[in-house]
Amino acid sequence: MMRMRTAILAAGCAVMALAPAGEALAGKRYSASITRTTYGIPHIEARDWRGVGYGVAYAYAEDNLCLLAEEFVTVAGERSKHFGPDAKAVLGFEEVDNLSSDLFFRAVIDLPALRTSAKTLSPRAQDLLAGYVAGYNRFLKDAGAQGIPAECRGKAWVRPITADDMLRLNEKQMLLASSLNLAPAIANAAPPGSPAPKVTISLPDPGELGMGSNGWAFGGDATADGRGLVIGNPHFPWKGPNRFWQMHITGPKGYDVMGVGLAGTPMVTLGFNKDVAWTHTVTEARHFTLYQLALDPADPTRYMVDGQSEAMTPQTVTVPMPEGQPDVTRTLYSSRFGPVFVIPARGITWSTQSAFALKDANRGNQRGIETWLRIGEARNVGEIKAAVSETLGIPWVNTIAADRHGDALHADVTAVPNVSGEKAKTCATPIAPLFAEFAILLDGSKSSCDWDVAAGTPAPGLMPATDQAATTVRSYLTNSNDSYWISNPAIPHRQLSPVLGKYEKPLSLRTRSNFTETEAMLASGKVDHARAKALAFANKSLAADMVMDEMTTLCAAPATLPDVTARGCAVLGQWDRRYEADSRGAALFRAFWARAAKLPGLWQVPFDAGNPVATPNTLATDGAKGENLLTALAEAVTELDEAGIALDAPWGSVQRVMAGNEAIAIHGGPGTAGVLNYQDARPAPYGGLMPVHGTSYIQIVGFDESGPVADAILSYSQSTNPASPHFADQTRAYAEKRWHRLPFHRAQIREATIGETRKIWE
């Protein structure tokens, strides 16, 4: 990688030597400069939006070419051709077989419609996308065959891209929290009498999708300096295209924004400028509805609406296979309410009487580009609120922001179906309760059950921002993926449509931990950077604090315990109830709580909507309930024994990532155990556990008289190329809780610069 960079730099310098910088860049269709600072963070400067996209794409490809090239294969529906139809890859946040992935993208992505819609984008958004295409292709040209990272060197799927690739990729990102999670269910739907699907299809559990995050916005009344402060702690995958990547963009008309984006994102989507800082958390709002179709008895590919028979729209999809294998062709069907889907294991089938369809509010949503550009230009949280409200372009995340003036905002305003609580009730079918935890099911036999059209929304059927939740205060607001109901316990929100999430229902332990720890911090003084860092990386387990005293008593109650149980009791009795790298017993509690949390009648004190942060509480240990808890502990001990993990092993020796032969201890733990610094870990091929998603880009942003003051860490580092010096450098920093003061001003950038500034143009 270093040789490749040296070669590119030398070529660039040779060209630059022909003319002064300003003269060389004048009149060029695309031009940008890229300056790297500590940890390889690129600072991209360009005079116009084409140049911004050009520089961002080039810098991203330097760090993550193979990852992004594979993403373009995915959204083009060509995974089977290059990697085989039966192999699996992460699609969104779950593993999906390549054939189902290809069928989904070739059927659901309406490229002609996206091309037409792209013409209505703002000129700057169109320029940004065009620049990204040119920048990616320029990198491929500069790198040459030998400059491609070893992981994808010589692969046919590493190819130049077109505008269509960017349209597909943007559409895929919009569907991450909706249709994408049902890709196999859509790709394998067929009329009755067809062969049964050959792949396993499951109904996603919203709590297990691998999406999460914590976000805090502190207003001037809660901060030590009277200015706003934001803590961003998004929980995203450690591998794959949904990794964050840091960048700083200085563009036209004073655009000066630093933060992160995902693969293929041409601008900052989470970050800060000189006046505002913002973060996102995945919202509990539902961005799609399901429809139960009443089929025409004469033809299962027709359905009844208001007593009239209506034909489904067939779509023949052909997926190319590896050389020597015949292409696979299937016909998929769609209704006025969207594509038909099946999940046989859950009774969601296509019979002669009924079928099910999915209507997605984010299908065709290209408005997010302009939304995030406007957020990046905002001078206060009011302008951020206006950006998300007027465009309805944010697809599936809350927006949590604060400004230098001391105002804090939580806007749970996204592209959601305009379905009122009354409509959800009157249009429910008899089986709607079976879907309630996942989605709202409506009656597709009535046209009146389609989404309501409100005046002034950018697309018909979207819920207006005025009917969604947005709050501005000078105290604080926070979200850990529960609904809009409570973002500050002192000011619960009024009840809104069930599309926007649950109301007066139990909060997750992570949300309860958030409120508990935040209130405790503020009770002892106002927040500043140091206290914000301690909050983000406290690694305390609320579940442990809630149950360990009772478990200690339970362990001591019997005269004798089976050896396996006694061993578990002894270790948990010495545990510090945290998920620090040196915590001993954390792995055992993780295994225990995964079982105990599911036991019936777990708590003596039930949930109380009037006291949601503190209830339910008090572990029930009487009789059989206590026996079940001890059994869960014994099973946890056995699990660790069989995995070869010592019960008192330091957590950092269990949860770790490998950088070559180097093991890096990773602190943080399960969100289900009420750990704010969430790391979801799975068994690792090298033994123990490895994080698969969780704390990713952590930023703490306040303001002084000159602009932003930002500390950050990207837990998995900038580059996915093992040969890069930035493959694991921030991972080591994360392990050591070593925060990085981000260079934003020119003098700071000069001081932190590594290497030479690269100027690219064509």
Salt bridges, closest charged atoms under 4 A:
GLU45 OE1 - ARG746 NH2 2.95
GLU62 OE1 - ARG36 NH2 2.83
GLU62 OE2 - ARG758 NH1 2.40
ASP63 OD1 - ARG5 NH2 3.13
ASP63 OD2 - ARG36 NH1 2.87
GLU70 OE2 - ARG79 NH2 3.00
GLU71 OE2 - LYS172 NZ 2.79
GLU78 OE1 - HIS82 NE2 3.99
ASP127 OD1 - ARG50 NE 3.56
ASP142 OD2 - ARG138 NE 2.89
ASP164 OD2 - ARG115 NH2 2.53
ASP165 OD1 - ARG159 NH2 2.95
ASP165 OD1 - ARG168 NH1 3.35
ASP221 OD1 - ARG474 NE 3.90
ASP256 OD1 - HIS248 NE2 2.69
ASP275 OD2 - LYS274 NZ 2.87
ASP275 OD1 - ARG404 NE 3.92
GLU284 OE2 - LYS502 NZ 2.67
GLU310 OE1 - ARG336 NH2 2.76
GLU370 OE2 - ARG124 NH2 2.71
GLU377 OE2 - ARG124 NH1 2.48
GLU383 OE2 - ARG379 NH2 2.61
GLU390 OE1 - ARG374 NH2 2.85
ASP407 OD1 - ARG474 NH1 3.34
ASP443 OD2 - LYS446 NZ 3.99
ASP450 OD1 - LYS359 NZ 2.65
ASP452 OD1 - LYS423 NZ 2.64
GLU517 OE1 - LYS540 NZ 3.32
ASP549 OD1 - ARG577 NH2 2.88
GLU580 OE1 - LYS737 NZ 2.78
GLU635 OE1 - ARG595 NE 3.38
GLU639 OE1 - ARG595 NH1 2.77
ASP641 OD2 - ARG567 NH1 2.98
GLU662 OE1 - ARG732 NH2 2.85
ASP680 OD2 - ARG682 NH2 2.67
ASP680 OD2 - HIS693 NE2 3.45
ASP711 OD2 - HIS529 ND1 2.85
ASP711 OD2 - LYS533 NZ 3.58
ASP711 OD1 - ARG741 NE 2.61
ASP729 OD2 - HIS726 ND1 2.73
GLU736 OE1 - ARG738 NE 2.84
